[in-house]
Amino acid sequence: MAPASSALFEAATTVIPHGPGEFTWQVPDGWQQGKGAWGGLVVGACINAVTASEQDADRRVRTISAHLYAPAPVGPERVRVRLIRKGSSMSTWAAELLDDAQTAIAEAVVITGSQRAMDLDENLGARGASRCPQAGDWRAFDVVPVRPPLGPVFAGNLEFRVVRGLPFSQEESGVLGWIRFPDQGSWTAASLLGIVDGFWPAVLPLLSQLRPMATVAFSAHLLVDPDALAPGEPLLYESFMGAAHEGFTSETRRLWSADGRLVVENLQSVVVIR
């Protein structure tokens, strides 16, 4: 039997149902990024609400596209889930995070789907343009503690091993390193799509000082069955900045398994606030 998934992350993203399509999420203390919850936590809570709403066990989470409008403060928030469309083998869901005034804090569209043309997987995967970076064995890299004031509060709940791309290093943009939760067990869709938001923005190595930043748009594709990943082992994280304009940057993030499979691909719009 595989070890349980990260108990800390699982508890922090638990949603409680209290009616069809209605959930309460207790945003926990200790997971903040600025004024509100870390974006990966918001993504995880939305995915958990959709997963709880999906009645077809064969339909796994495949993609999420989210917009983060405002901080999610510590305390109870409402998550509302709506089925947009149910096809023969794919469902499209909307998840909305609401504050006390019923104003949207975040919205996400999540696609769940059953297995399709699996006979093409090996052939198409081999022809993909992405290649796993060379990073060495994860055990060869020390854990880098990330704590306030140089890092956000939530980062204390993650484990970072940096290959390159330390903040303010003045190297090229982007980060390469290993990442997991300290109590990592088996992976889930929520933990994978959440932790891809774990490392600092790709622009940070280029800066000379810390600047406030926020993710405003997030789109990610889950490309591996979470159960097929080695329980407890970290994933290789890769990011790079595509371009920047008027304080808005476009960056790509990827998670790779230790054996070279692309697990998650993520595109973010990150704004440098001032």
ABEGO torsion letter per residue (X at the ends): XBBBBBAAAAAAABBBBAEBGBBBBBBBBGABBEABBBAAAAAAAAAAAAAAABABAABBBABBBBBBABBBBBEBBBBBBBBABBBAABBBBBBBBBBAAGBBABBBBBBBBBBBBAAAAAAAAAABABBBBBAEBAAABBBBBBBOAABBAAAAABBBBBABGBBGAGBBBEBBBBBBBAABBBBBAAAAAAAAAABBBAAAAABABBBBBBBABBBBBBABBAAABBBGBBBBBBBBBABBBGGBBBBBBBBBBAAGBBABBBBBBBBBAX
